[in-house]
Amino acid sequence: MSEIEEPPRARAGSMSEIEDRMIAKGAEKTRRDILQRSPPRARAGSMSEIEDRMIAKGAEKMCQQPSKRKRGDDVEDATVDNPNVDQYRHMYKPKQELKDIASKLVLETEKLQDTDFAKWVDQVTIEGQALKKQNEELVMQLRELEAKSIGLADPKVRNLTAHCEECVKAKNKGERRSRLTIKKNYEIFQSISEDDWLEDIFPKLVEHPDGIWDAPVNYQIALPCNKEFESKDRAIRKAIYTFGGKVGLLKQQKRKGKVAVMSHSLGFPEEDGNFTETKRFLYYPIIADGKPDKETDDKDMYQALETVKQLMNKNGKTNLAVPEMEGVVGTVFNRMVKYLFHDTNIKVEVYTDQNAKPTPAKSQTRETRRESIGGKPSINPVVGGVKRTRQNKGDTILVKMQGRSYADLLRTIKKKVNPGEIGVDLAGVRETRNGELLLTVQNGSDKAEILRQEIKEKCPEATAINKTEKMVLHIKGLDDVTTTEEIVEAICRDTRVKPDTFEVRALKPAFGSRQNATIITPTAIGEKLLQNATIITPTAIGEKLLCVP
């Protein structure tokens, strides 16, 4: 009986072994092809195409494996030629996990290749850019509104990277002001630096040149005084003795840091001709035990002003008029009013009383009365050889700079000019009504001129004007042949002053073949001339000088 050739299934082993080998090798091959190929090719095609390709390759590889044929004890290797691949297609089936991976790849490919998805991405990008531009425009408009709200000129801001300097300063100033006024108390007020006050961190109070009694009838009045209700201010004295009297105020027995209150009725005509009566409150904050201008305690002043604010809120009043106070006490009083009444419903205005002329007291002499009301003093004979002159308050230098505030000007001068290095002693530094810087030099007009030259050299953009106080001197009894040059030579020889520090006006003829000369000189030089008090000339030895301030 001849040997019959076994079918391939018997030669290749059991069906389960062949199937496992096919699945394992086919899956490994497919995974390696997917990783090695470019992502678009690996993800391209449908699920059926990927499955057909995997089955075909697995079956083809199986048919190329050698088969073993048994002939007794001999075993020969053989290879099936031209295999029928279709009959093995049913033998290779991918596992479920490979199907899931392939399905996910197909879905991702279709999603990325979808034109609608790409259009949606572009649309979202365009909308995001439009919203960003719109946000920048809104921020720019907000900056402009902030700048206009604090009274600045219209800032020409065109983009967020080109803010005007005024807007930045205003923003920083507003932030500092907000931090200081979150909770108002005396300790926070003391923590405010001098630079903040110089930069006007709180808005300036409205000033009026009229007297405080010219304030509208709906304005309440605050009149600082001591516990004895005394003050050197004329308006305060008038209120004390006119409305209620001093006795009525003393009966309230208010101590330092408290407020005495009086009220009086006012009548004013309406449009129909009838008179309407209203009540005005007078608040007397007690700021000192003794003299208010010397013995004032800042904390007591703060408590008194805070009490005034509470009383106004209690009475439903929203307008307050205060007098202008001088000196250091006036500066502190003004700052406290700015701080306490900032961001409240109470409007505060200052009345400087510049238009009123003081009324001279009866005890004043005729000469001093004339000077106190702005009149010209008469020329009296020399008393004791030399006439008395006004006390020298020092020479002053006015510094101004175009387009710069007082705070910026003061900071620039302090940074570039050191008066101590050039031997100049400053008696005072203050702001003028026009926002200029006024320096008072204590040690003479020579030093004032040195300081002016130093400012001119270090700060060429600033204008420094030496406002030296002048004095007029008269020389009498000169003979009719004396010349101006002889007078200058004699003054320089005897007083050792420079000829350019004074001016000799033209000589005028006098009675008896005599002539008189007039000298205009700074007060310091004039004092030197008065101490010497003689002019050495051939015919005028021992003549005294008459001074007319």
C-alpha positions as CSV (number, residue, x, y, z in Angstrom):
1,M,0.0,0.0,0.0
2,S,1.5,3.2,-1.1
3,E,1.9,6.1,1.2
4,I,-0.7,8.8,0.8
5,E,0.5,12.4,1.2
6,E,-1.0,14.0,4.2
7,P,-2.8,17.3,3.9
8,P,-1.0,20.5,4.9
9,R,-3.0,20.8,8.0
10,A,-1.6,17.5,9.3
11,R,1.9,18.4,8.4
12,A,1.9,21.8,9.9
13,G,0.7,20.7,13.3
14,S,-2.6,21.3,15.0
15,M,-5.0,24.0,14.0
16,S,-4.7,25.9,17.3
17,E,-0.9,26.1,17.0
18,I,-1.0,27.5,13.5
19,E,-3.7,30.0,14.4
20,D,-1.8,31.3,17.4
21,R,1.4,31.6,15.4
22,M,-0.4,33.5,12.6
23,I,-2.1,35.9,14.9
24,A,1.0,36.7,16.9
25,K,3.2,37.2,13.9
26,G,0.6,39.1,11.9
27,A,-0.1,41.4,14.9
28,E,3.6,42.1,15.4
29,K,4.1,42.8,11.7
30,T,1.1,45.1,11.6
31,R,2.3,47.0,14.7
32,R,5.8,47.4,13.2
33,D,4.4,48.7,9.9
34,I,2.2,51.2,11.6
35,L,5.1,52.6,13.7
36,Q,7.6,52.7,10.8
37,R,5.3,54.3,8.3
38,S,4.5,58.1,8.3
39,P,1.3,59.0,10.3
40,P,-0.8,59.9,7.3
41,R,-0.2,56.5,5.6
42,A,-0.7,54.6,8.8
43,R,-3.9,56.3,9.5
44,A,-5.2,56.3,6.0
45,G,-7.9,53.8,4.7
46,S,-11.0,52.2,6.2
47,M,-11.2,49.4,8.7
48,S,-12.0,46.8,6.1
49,E,-8.9,47.6,4.0
50,I,-6.6,47.4,7.1
51,E,-8.2,44.0,8.0
52,D,-7.9,42.6,4.5
53,R,-4.3,43.6,4.3
54,M,-3.5,42.0,7.7
55,I,-5.2,38.7,6.8
56,A,-3.5,38.4,3.4
57,K,-0.1,39.0,4.8
58,G,-0.6,36.5,7.6
59,A,-1.8,33.8,5.3
60,E,1.0,34.3,2.8
61,K,3.6,34.0,5.5
62,M,2.0,30.8,6.8
63,C,2.1,29.2,3.4
64,Q,5.8,30.0,3.0
65,Q,6.7,28.0,6.1
66,P,8.4,24.6,5.6
67,S,6.3,21.5,6.1
68,K,7.4,18.2,7.5
69,R,6.6,14.9,5.7
70,K,6.9,11.5,7.6
71,R,8.4,8.6,5.7
72,G,9.0,6.0,8.2
73,D,11.9,7.3,10.4
74,D,13.0,9.9,7.8
75,V,11.6,13.5,7.9
76,E,12.0,15.7,4.9
77,D,11.4,19.4,4.7
78,A,9.1,20.7,1.9
79,T,7.6,24.0,0.9
80,V,4.2,24.3,-0.6
81,D,4.4,25.9,-4.0
82,N,1.7,28.3,-5.3
83,P,-0.5,28.0,-2.2
84,N,-4.1,28.9,-2.4
85,V,-4.3,31.9,-0.1
86,D,-8.0,32.1,0.0
87,Q,-8.5,28.8,1.7
88,Y,-6.4,30.1,4.7
89,R,-8.1,33.5,4.9
90,H,-10.6,32.2,7.4
91,M,-7.8,30.9,9.6
92,Y,-6.4,34.5,10.5
93,K,-8.6,36.7,12.6
94,P,-7.2,39.8,14.4
95,K,-7.9,40.1,18.0
96,Q,-10.4,42.6,19.4
97,E,-7.8,44.9,20.9
98,L,-6.1,45.4,17.5
99,K,-9.5,46.2,16.0
100,D,-10.0,48.9,18.7
101,I,-6.6,50.5,18.0
102,A,-7.3,50.5,14.3
103,S,-10.7,52.0,14.8
104,K,-9.3,54.9,16.9
105,L,-6.6,55.6,14.3
106,V,-9.2,55.9,11.6
107,L,-11.4,58.2,13.6
108,E,-8.5,60.5,14.4
109,T,-7.5,60.6,10.8
110,E,-11.0,61.5,9.6
111,K,-11.3,64.2,12.3
112,L,-8.0,65.9,11.4
113,Q,-8.7,65.7,7.6
114,D,-12.2,67.1,8.0
115,T,-12.4,70.6,6.4
116,D,-15.2,71.7,8.8
117,F,-12.9,71.1,11.8
118,A,-10.1,73.2,10.2
119,K,-12.5,76.0,9.4
120,W,-13.7,76.0,13.0
121,V,-10.2,76.3,14.3
122,D,-9.5,79.3,12.0
123,Q,-12.8,80.9,13.1
124,V,-11.9,80.6,16.8
125,T,-8.5,82.1,16.2
126,I,-9.9,85.1,14.4
127,E,-12.6,85.7,17.1
128,G,-9.9,85.5,19.8
129,Q,-7.8,88.1,18.0
130,A,-10.8,90.4,17.7
131,L,-11.7,90.1,21.4
132,K,-8.1,90.9,22.3
133,K,-8.1,94.0,20.2
134,Q,-11.5,95.1,21.7
135,N,-10.1,94.5,25.2
136,E,-7.1,96.8,24.4
137,E,-9.4,99.6,23.2
138,L,-11.6,99.3,26.3
139,V,-8.5,99.6,28.6
140,M,-7.3,102.6,26.6
141,Q,-10.7,104.4,27.0
142,L,-10.5,103.6,30.8
143,R,-7.1,105.3,31.0
144,E,-8.4,108.4,29.3
145,L,-11.4,108.6,31.6
146,E,-9.2,108.3,34.7
147,A,-6.9,111.1,33.4
148,K,-9.8,113.4,32.7
149,S,-11.5,112.7,36.0
150,I,-8.5,114.2,37.9
151,G,-8.5,117.4,35.9
152,L,-5.7,116.6,33.5
153,A,-5.7,117.8,29.9
154,D,-6.9,115.4,27.2
155,P,-4.1,112.8,27.0
156,K,-3.4,111.7,23.5
157,V,-3.1,108.0,24.3
158,R,-3.2,105.8,21.2
159,N,-2.0,102.5,22.5
160,L,-1.2,100.7,25.8
161,T,2.5,101.0,25.5
162,A,2.6,104.8,25.2
163,H,0.9,106.1,28.3
164,C,1.4,109.8,29.0
165,E,3.5,110.7,32.0
166,E,0.6,112.5,33.6
167,C,-1.6,109.4,33.5
168,V,1.1,107.3,35.3
169,K,1.7,110.0,37.9
170,A,-2.1,110.3,38.5
171,K,-2.5,106.6,38.8
172,N,0.4,106.3,41.4
173,K,-0.9,109.3,43.3
174,G,-4.5,107.8,43.3
175,E,-3.2,104.5,44.6
176,R,-1.2,106.1,47.4
177,R,-4.2,108.3,48.3
178,S,-6.5,105.2,48.4
179,R,-4.1,103.4,50.8
180,L,-3.9,106.4,53.1
181,T,-7.7,107.0,53.3
182,I,-9.0,103.4,53.7
183,K,-9.1,104.0,57.5
184,K,-8.4,107.6,58.6
185,N,-6.7,108.2,62.0
186,Y,-4.0,110.4,63.4
187,E,-1.2,107.8,63.1
188,I,-1.8,107.4,59.3
189,F,-1.9,111.2,59.0
190,Q,1.6,111.4,60.6
191,S,2.9,108.7,58.3
192,I,2.3,110.8,55.2
193,S,5.7,112.0,53.9
194,E,6.7,115.5,53.0
195,D,7.2,114.5,49.4
196,D,3.6,113.3,49.2
197,W,2.4,116.7,50.5
198,L,4.7,118.5,48.0
199,E,3.2,116.5,45.2
200,D,-0.3,117.5,46.3
201,I,-1.4,113.9,47.0
202,F,-4.7,115.4,48.2
203,P,-6.4,118.0,46.0
204,K,-5.9,121.7,46.9
205,L,-8.7,123.5,48.7
206,V,-10.6,126.2,46.9
207,E,-9.4,129.7,48.0
208,H,-11.3,133.0,48.0
209,P,-9.7,136.4,48.5
210,D,-12.7,137.6,50.5
211,G,-13.2,137.6,54.2
212,I,-14.7,134.5,55.8
213,W,-18.0,136.5,56.6
214,D,-18.4,136.9,52.8
215,A,-19.1,133.1,52.5
216,P,-22.5,132.1,51.3
217,V,-25.3,131.7,53.9
218,N,-25.4,128.0,53.4
219,Y,-21.7,127.6,54.5
220,Q,-20.9,126.8,58.1
221,I,-17.7,128.4,59.6
222,A,-14.9,126.8,61.6
223,L,-12.8,129.3,63.7
224,P,-9.8,127.7,65.5
225,C,-8.9,129.3,68.8
226,N,-7.5,128.4,72.3
227,K,-9.5,127.3,75.3
228,E,-9.9,131.0,76.4
229,F,-11.4,131.7,73.0
230,E,-8.6,134.0,72.0
231,S,-7.0,134.4,68.6
232,K,-4.9,136.9,66.7
233,D,-7.1,136.4,63.6
234,R,-9.4,139.4,63.1
235,A,-12.3,137.3,61.7
236,I,-12.2,134.9,64.7
237,R,-12.2,137.8,67.2
238,K,-15.1,139.3,65.4
239,A,-17.1,136.1,65.6
240,I,-16.3,135.6,69.3
241,Y,-17.5,139.1,70.3
242,T,-20.4,139.4,67.8
243,F,-22.2,136.1,67.8
244,G,-23.0,134.8,71.3
245,G,-20.1,136.5,72.9
246,K,-17.1,135.2,74.8
247,V,-19.2,134.5,77.9
248,G,-21.5,132.1,76.1
249,L,-18.6,130.2,74.7
250,L,-16.8,130.0,78.1
251,K,-20.0,128.5,79.6
252,Q,-19.6,125.4,77.5
253,Q,-16.4,124.6,79.3
254,K,-14.6,123.0,76.4
255,R,-11.1,121.8,76.8
256,K,-8.3,121.3,74.3
257,G,-9.3,118.9,71.4
258,K,-13.0,119.6,71.7
259,V,-15.3,121.9,69.8
260,A,-17.6,124.7,71.1
261,V,-20.7,125.4,68.9
262,M,-22.7,128.5,68.5
263,S,-25.4,129.4,65.9
264,H,-27.0,132.5,64.5
265,S,-29.8,133.2,62.2
266,L,-29.4,134.8,58.7
267,G,-32.0,136.3,56.5
268,F,-31.7,136.7,52.7
269,P,-34.2,137.9,50.1
270,E,-35.9,135.5,47.7
271,E,-37.0,136.2,44.1
272,D,-40.5,137.1,45.3
273,G,-39.1,139.7,47.7
274,N,-39.7,137.8,50.9
275,F,-36.9,137.1,53.3
276,T,-35.9,133.5,54.2
277,E,-34.3,132.8,57.5
278,T,-31.6,130.1,57.9
279,K,-29.4,129.0,60.7
280,R,-25.6,129.0,60.4
281,F,-23.4,127.1,62.8
282,L,-20.1,128.4,64.1
283,Y,-17.6,125.8,65.2
284,Y,-14.8,126.7,67.5
285,P,-12.2,123.9,67.5
286,I,-10.0,124.3,70.6
287,I,-6.5,123.6,69.3
288,A,-4.4,125.0,72.2
289,D,-4.3,126.0,75.9
290,G,-2.2,129.1,75.3
291,K,-1.4,131.0,72.1
292,P,-2.8,129.0,69.2
293,D,0.1,130.0,66.9
294,K,2.8,128.7,69.3
295,E,1.4,126.1,71.8
296,T,-0.7,124.0,69.5
297,D,-0.7,120.2,69.8
298,D,-1.2,118.5,66.4
299,K,-3.1,115.6,67.9
300,D,-5.6,117.9,69.7
301,M,-6.1,119.8,66.5
302,Y,-6.8,116.6,64.6
303,Q,-9.3,115.5,67.3
304,A,-11.1,118.9,67.1
305,L,-11.3,118.9,63.3
306,E,-12.6,115.3,63.4
307,T,-15.3,116.4,65.9
308,V,-16.3,119.3,63.5
309,K,-16.8,116.7,60.7
310,Q,-18.9,114.5,62.9
311,L,-21.1,117.5,64.0
312,M,-21.6,118.6,60.4
313,N,-22.7,115.1,59.4
314,K,-25.1,115.0,62.4
315,N,-26.6,118.4,61.5
316,G,-26.8,117.5,57.8
317,K,-24.5,120.3,56.6
318,T,-22.3,119.9,53.5
319,N,-20.4,123.2,53.2
320,L,-17.7,124.5,55.4
321,A,-15.6,127.8,55.3
322,V,-12.3,128.1,57.2
323,P,-10.0,131.1,57.5
324,E,-6.4,131.1,56.3
325,M,-3.9,130.5,59.1
326,E,-0.3,131.5,58.9
327,G,2.9,129.8,59.9
328,V,3.6,126.2,60.7
329,V,0.3,125.8,62.5
330,G,-1.5,127.1,59.4
331,T,0.3,124.5,57.2
332,V,-0.6,121.6,59.6
333,F,-4.2,122.9,59.8
334,N,-4.5,123.1,56.1
335,R,-3.1,119.5,55.6
336,M,-5.4,118.1,58.3
337,V,-8.5,119.7,56.6
338,K,-7.4,118.1,53.2
339,Y,-6.9,114.7,54.8
340,L,-10.0,114.5,57.0
341,F,-12.5,116.0,54.6
342,H,-11.2,114.2,51.5
343,D,-13.7,111.8,49.8
344,T,-16.6,113.0,52.0
345,N,-19.8,114.8,51.1
346,I,-18.5,118.0,52.9
347,K,-17.0,120.7,50.7
348,V,-14.4,122.9,52.3
349,E,-13.2,126.4,51.1
350,V,-10.6,128.7,52.4
351,Y,-11.1,132.5,52.7
352,T,-7.9,134.4,52.8
353,D,-9.3,137.9,53.5
354,Q,-6.8,139.6,51.1
355,N,-9.2,142.3,50.0
356,A,-9.8,143.6,53.5
357,K,-7.5,146.2,55.1
358,P,-6.8,145.9,58.8
359,T,-8.3,148.5,61.1
360,P,-5.6,150.2,63.3
361,A,-6.0,149.9,67.0
362,K,-6.4,153.0,69.1
363,S,-3.2,152.3,71.0
364,Q,-1.1,152.6,67.8
365,T,0.8,155.7,67.1
366,R,0.0,157.9,64.2
367,E,3.1,156.8,62.2
368,T,2.5,153.1,62.8
369,R,-1.2,153.4,62.0
370,R,-0.3,155.0,58.7
371,E,2.1,152.2,57.8
372,S,-0.3,149.5,58.9
373,I,-3.0,150.6,56.5
374,G,-0.6,150.8,53.6
375,G,0.1,154.5,53.7
376,K,3.5,156.2,53.0
377,P,5.4,157.1,56.2
378,S,6.5,160.6,56.7
379,I,10.2,161.7,56.9
380,N,11.0,162.5,60.5
381,P,14.2,164.1,61.7
382,V,17.0,161.7,62.6
383,V,16.7,160.4,66.2
384,G,20.0,159.9,67.8
385,G,22.0,160.6,64.6
386,V,20.5,157.6,62.7
387,K,16.8,156.9,61.8
388,R,15.5,153.5,62.7
389,T,14.8,151.1,59.9
390,R,12.6,148.1,59.5
391,Q,14.1,144.8,60.6
392,N,15.7,143.0,57.8
393,K,13.8,139.8,57.0
394,G,16.6,138.5,54.6
395,D,17.2,138.6,50.9
396,T,15.0,136.5,48.8
397,I,15.5,134.7,45.5
398,L,12.5,133.8,43.3
399,V,13.0,130.6,41.2
400,K,10.6,129.6,38.5
401,M,10.7,127.1,35.7
402,Q,8.4,126.9,32.7
403,G,5.9,124.0,32.9
404,R,7.2,122.6,36.2
405,S,5.3,122.4,39.4
406,Y,6.5,123.6,42.8
407,A,7.3,120.0,44.0
408,D,9.3,119.2,40.8
409,L,11.1,122.5,41.1
410,L,12.0,122.1,44.7
411,R,13.2,118.5,44.1
412,T,15.4,119.7,41.2
413,I,17.0,122.5,43.2
414,K,17.7,120.3,46.2
415,K,19.3,117.7,44.0
416,K,21.6,120.0,42.1
417,V,22.3,122.9,44.5
418,N,23.8,122.6,48.0
419,P,23.7,126.0,49.8
420,G,25.9,124.7,52.6
421,E,28.8,124.1,50.2
422,I,28.9,127.7,49.1
423,G,28.4,129.2,52.6
424,V,24.7,130.2,52.2
425,D,22.3,129.9,55.1
426,L,18.7,129.5,54.1
427,A,16.1,131.1,56.5
428,G,13.1,129.7,54.7
429,V,11.7,127.9,51.6
430,R,8.1,128.3,50.6
431,E,5.7,128.2,47.7
432,T,4.4,131.5,46.2
433,R,0.8,132.0,45.2
434,N,1.7,131.3,41.6
435,G,3.5,128.0,42.4
436,E,7.0,129.4,42.3
437,L,9.9,128.7,44.7
438,L,10.9,131.5,47.1
439,L,14.3,131.1,48.9
440,T,15.1,133.4,51.8
441,V,18.9,133.9,52.4
442,Q,19.8,134.8,56.0
443,N,23.4,136.0,55.7
444,G,23.3,139.0,53.4
445,S,22.8,140.1,49.8
446,D,26.3,138.9,48.8
447,K,25.4,135.3,49.6
448,A,22.1,135.7,47.9
449,E,23.8,136.7,44.7
450,I,26.2,133.8,45.1
451,L,23.2,131.4,45.4
452,R,21.5,133.0,42.4
453,Q,24.6,132.5,40.3
454,E,24.9,128.9,41.5
455,I,21.3,128.1,40.6
456,K,21.8,129.8,37.2
457,E,24.9,127.6,36.5
458,K,23.5,124.3,37.8
459,C,20.0,124.7,36.5
460,P,20.2,126.7,33.2
461,E,16.5,126.0,32.5
462,A,15.4,127.7,35.7
463,T,15.0,131.5,36.1
464,A,16.4,132.9,39.3
465,I,15.6,136.5,40.3
466,N,17.3,138.2,43.2
467,K,14.5,140.0,45.0
468,T,16.8,141.8,47.5
469,E,15.1,144.3,49.8
470,K,16.2,147.8,48.9
471,M,16.9,150.9,51.0
472,V,17.0,154.5,50.0
473,L,19.6,156.8,51.6
474,H,19.9,160.6,51.3
475,I,23.2,162.5,51.5
476,K,22.8,166.2,52.2
477,G,25.2,169.2,52.5
478,L,27.4,168.4,49.5
479,D,29.0,171.4,47.8
480,D,28.1,172.2,44.3
481,V,31.3,170.9,42.8
482,T,31.1,167.4,44.2
483,T,30.6,164.7,41.5
484,T,29.0,161.3,41.6
485,E,32.4,159.6,41.1
486,E,33.7,161.3,44.3
487,I,30.7,160.1,46.3
488,V,31.2,156.5,45.1
489,E,35.0,156.6,45.9
490,A,34.3,158.0,49.4
491,I,31.7,155.3,50.2
492,C,33.9,152.5,49.0
493,R,36.9,153.8,50.9
494,D,35.1,154.2,54.2
495,T,32.7,151.2,54.2
496,R,34.8,148.8,52.1
497,V,31.9,147.8,49.9
498,K,32.0,147.2,46.2
499,P,30.9,150.0,43.9
500,D,28.4,147.7,42.0
501,T,26.4,146.9,45.2
502,F,24.8,150.4,45.3
503,E,23.6,153.1,42.9
504,V,24.1,156.8,43.2
505,R,21.3,158.8,41.6
506,A,21.8,162.2,40.0
507,L,22.7,165.1,42.3
508,K,20.0,167.7,42.9
509,P,20.7,171.3,43.9
510,A,19.7,172.5,47.3
511,F,19.6,175.7,49.3
512,G,22.8,177.7,49.9
513,S,25.0,176.4,47.0
514,R,24.6,172.9,48.2
515,Q,23.4,169.7,46.6
516,N,21.9,166.4,47.7
517,A,22.5,162.8,46.5
518,T,20.3,159.8,46.7
519,I,21.6,156.3,47.1
520,I,19.7,153.0,46.4
521,T,21.3,150.0,47.9
522,P,20.4,146.6,49.4
523,T,19.3,146.7,53.0
524,A,22.5,144.9,54.2
525,I,24.8,147.4,52.5
526,G,22.6,150.3,53.8
527,E,23.0,149.1,57.3
528,K,26.8,149.2,56.9
529,L,26.6,152.8,55.6
530,L,24.4,153.8,58.5
531,Q,26.9,152.3,61.0
532,N,29.7,154.4,59.4
533,A,27.3,157.3,58.9
534,T,29.8,159.8,57.5
535,I,30.8,160.8,54.0
536,I,34.4,162.2,53.6
537,T,34.3,165.1,51.2
538,P,36.0,168.5,51.3
539,T,32.9,170.3,52.7
540,A,30.6,167.6,54.1
541,I,32.6,166.0,56.8
542,G,30.4,164.5,59.5
543,E,27.1,164.8,57.6
544,K,24.6,162.2,58.7
545,L,22.6,159.9,56.4
546,L,18.8,160.0,56.4
547,C,17.1,156.7,55.7
548,V,13.7,156.4,54.1
549,P,12.6,152.7,54.0
